[in-house]
Every structure is written in structure tokens, then in C-alpha cells.
Amino acid sequence: MGGSDYSMGIGRAGERYSPELRVVERRVFETAIKLGVPPRAEINTSDQAKYFLDMGVRHFCIGTDINILHQWWKVQGEDLRKALEGA
């Protein structure tokens, strides 16, 4: 389930986490599990993992590549810059 893609596809870009779209998302995941198809959820936080784990989802995509890199740079970037200044 690509929540962002789905919201854009129905003309509601940026509403991935709206209550109405969460209902659709839950129905997709529950249907997949019921049919024996292991769904994969895209998550960015442990709270999001808990939501899906409680639903029965066991496969995750942890953020997008660019988000992972951005978070690393945001947290580690200044320290790396300081380390490189002395090199």
C-alpha cells in the first residue's frame, strides 16, 4: 500500500494520514493478511510500526532512502564536518 501514491491518485495529495484514507489503508492491509499475502508497510517511526504490528503486518520499509540520508545528515552532519576540518 502506497499511502501517498493512493492519496495523489484519488486527487487528495498530502492527505495520506487523514482519517478517511486510514480506513482504506487498514482495509487493504487486513484484506491482504486475510488472503495470505504478506503486506509491507512504509514507516518512519516506531509508533507507526506499532500501529501496523498490532494489525498483523510483519514486513516494513523503513523510510525512503532520501529521508534516511536526511536524518543522518541532520543528526551526524555537524560532527562529521568538525571531524573533517582537522583532517
C-alpha positions in Angstrom: 0.0 0.0 0.0 1.5 3.3 -1.0 -0.5 5.8 1.0 1.0 8.8 -0.7 0.5 7.4 -4.1 -3.0 6.4 -3.3 -3.9 9.9 -1.9 -2.5 11.5 -5.1 -4.2 9.1 -7.3 -7.7 10.0 -5.9 -6.9 13.7 -6.0 -6.2 14.1 -2.3 -2.4 14.7 -2.3 -0.9 15.3 1.1 -3.8 13.6 2.9 -2.2 10.2 3.4 -2.9 10.3 7.2 -6.4 11.6 7.0 -9.0 9.5 8.9 -10.8 8.6 5.7 -7.7 7.3 4.0 -6.5 5.4 7.1 -9.8 3.4 6.8 -8.9 2.4 3.3 -5.3 1.6 4.3 -6.5 -0.6 7.1 -8.9 -2.4 4.8 -6.1 -3.1 2.3 -3.7 -4.4 4.9 -6.4 -6.6 6.7 -7.6 -8.0 3.3 -4.0 -8.9 2.3 -3.4 -10.6 5.6 -6.7 -12.5 5.4 -5.8 -13.7 1.9 -2.3 -14.8 3.0 -0.5 -12.1 1.2 2.2 -10.5 3.5 1.8 -6.8 3.1 4.7 -4.3 3.6 4.1 -1.1 5.4 6.1 2.1 4.9 7.1 3.5 8.3 9.2 6.4 9.6 8.7 5.9 13.4 8.4 3.2 16.0 4.8 4.4 16.7 3.9 3.7 13.1 5.5 0.2 13.4 3.3 -0.5 16.5 0.2 0.5 14.6 0.9 -2.0 11.8 2.3 -4.7 14.1 -1.0 -4.6 16.0 -2.8 -5.1 12.7 -0.6 -8.2 11.9 1.9 -6.7 9.5 5.4 -8.1 9.8 7.2 -6.5 6.8 8.4 -2.9 6.7 10.1 -0.4 4.5 11.8 1.9 6.9 11.6 5.4 5.4 12.7 6.3 2.0 16.4 6.5 1.1 16.4 10.3 0.9 14.6 10.5 4.3 17.2 8.2 5.9 20.1 10.2 4.5 18.5 13.5 5.5 18.0 12.3 9.1 21.6 11.0 9.2 23.0 14.3 7.9 20.8 16.3 10.3 22.0 14.3 13.3 25.5 13.5 12.3 26.4 16.1 9.8 27.9 18.8 12.1 30.0 16.3 13.9 31.3 14.9 10.6 32.1 18.4 9.4 34.1 19.1 12.6 36.0 15.8 12.2 36.9 16.6 8.6 38.1 20.1 9.5 41.1 18.7 11.3 41.9 16.1 8.6 
